[in-house]
């Protein structure tokens, strides 16, 4: 008889591979199916996050920040370096090596936890008490049966209808992580995480970067943070056009022309490359959903409840292919929850305490409610902001821009939201997430000893400000 | 004053319940409406809230006891006042009212797994926060409750494990009713097959507009409910039931929809299905699915019914003989739609085919009515326009 797995996982991104490893740890007989291949046609674990997302972009952000610092800012420390030259191939090779190291790391964790790894594309084939998937690689379909299926197929970049990706001048995140030369004029459509991070990378390396955002700038972040970010990025030379829509475009051999429309009218602007980062679409096609009656909504998302259960028994879905923010850590935690639920545990994901991070300079990070959301909900709150310009450690590091902002319930003092723009905001936010998870009050933060001098004192000082009011 | 805590009226069809686990011990103070105990009937699990604030003076019936409606299971002393409970609201109003006890993430998980109510744990953390340690301490203090957890039968290599688990009341009742049906009715099954192409085409054509218009997906179940109601109208005996030496004809069409859940099979009832639109049927079934999954179906929703649809097709069943759901006299078994070669006008063609099975009580339904009613269902599905025109 053909083998029956306890769990089959479709996708090996941060939702799928984390779920697979957790299933393995829990003693479940697990198979993870993934069809990601690199340019050399080699299978690669880790999905978008590891291969063309979170990790390689962080590598380039770090490198480009060093480059900019060396070129512009070492002087103020009294360090003269003469001329600074960019060696882009080396920078790219370093990025690639980091990705490969982590690719192999996942493979080793699969081995250690006895997770079977199948390369190919999986689709539902039949339901017969358990679930049968058909895994196709190189044209040979192979059946895989499992009691539980976790769909973790992720998402892909959305295209502009009038300007499809061409892999050359009009690119998505994949292309913008691998330019072979610094484009002179880079147009970025969208102003989300991908747009701002990769826009920052190429600006630091010498591109003139224009960001086009149809809404107000960073509209999902706290408004005060968004205003500060806009000020900082503009000062750095990012040319940001909010409330501007790209209504048309044309790519030729030499350049890409975008038609931009805002309140004052319409005009054309030419670029050498255009990064389209207007959001991502869930990967739910070719899953055989119709075959087994798996629900997929009109936008392609798979409807699930708060425990990631789909409409089918023992079929779960996690990550970008379901509701909620498209974040790697959200996918991973959903993956862990589902693995532990399959093993009979009562794990939950606290969707109210998922941190958001944008790795620009300064970094932006937040968790919980924004001030405008609290206002709209008619909730009574108190707030305090503490500037990094008053934080010793930040000043010593020449990182005095930005602030920490706390929002707390006016009656109970329970923390409702924490917003940080400033140095290492991505790291500082974890303290706020822990605080929210433990239902902390702002006074709790004020009454916990923080080391001095540290950036984290800014959180504590913001809490002290709230306390003294 | 001592107030008797009684088992509430369950429902006409439910006579007994099992006390699952007391959330309070004798001598403990309770707030009004605080859940005292969970009762499991053969259909649902009910919570029994405290009718008044007071002290739980005595527990008359312990965990696991079988009780009837009206049985006294505990005594509540409404004169006893707990200072902590009395004073707490006043204090809370002055300082800060916390909506729910604050739990750490690990404490929350442990409490949920072990069925500990956060309210019953005294928090030792900063600001009275309930920690993992607090939940663990509460668990140790609690008398061993009946284990009703899912069984993990993943065998370790080389082991031949065996585990004896008492049937839940729901399972017992299902077992009892199935055996009763088998031993009293003269069950016979007639089969037919239906070409699903017309329904599939109609659904493919309108499913987007249907969803937009009605906010619910157009599935196949609404077609089957409609087709079944049409057949039942044509052959009223199939919608009837036996009561002693009488046949009771029902002038209404309450269709049971069998739903598999983690706790066992439940059959919520779609009332007056003849008066429901396709959208109302789909919405009703979707709602049942959600409620069944969350264990939120009420006794009312699970009682009665004049005919049942059982869809083994979702699990891949090709053919089966469903057992009656007494006192109903017939049940329709749906199965998996599979592409099969069939002969049509002298040609072999591929069609999406489903086998249908109608089990019926031969005591009151003759083969003729049974077969013809199944044919009527088949014909309505193969030409759905008939559902509209009622021909």
Interface residues (C-beta under 8 A of the other chain):
Chain A: X6 X27 X28 X126 X127 X128 X129 X293 X295 X298 X305 X309 X311 X313 X343 X344 X345 X346 X347 X348 X350 X411 X412 X413 X414 X437 X438 X439 X440 X441 X444
Chain B: X96 X97 X98 X102 X103 X104 X105 X108 X109 X112 X113 X125 X126 X127 X129 X149 X150 X152 X154 X208 X211 X217 X219 X260 X289 X293 X314 X315 X316 X336
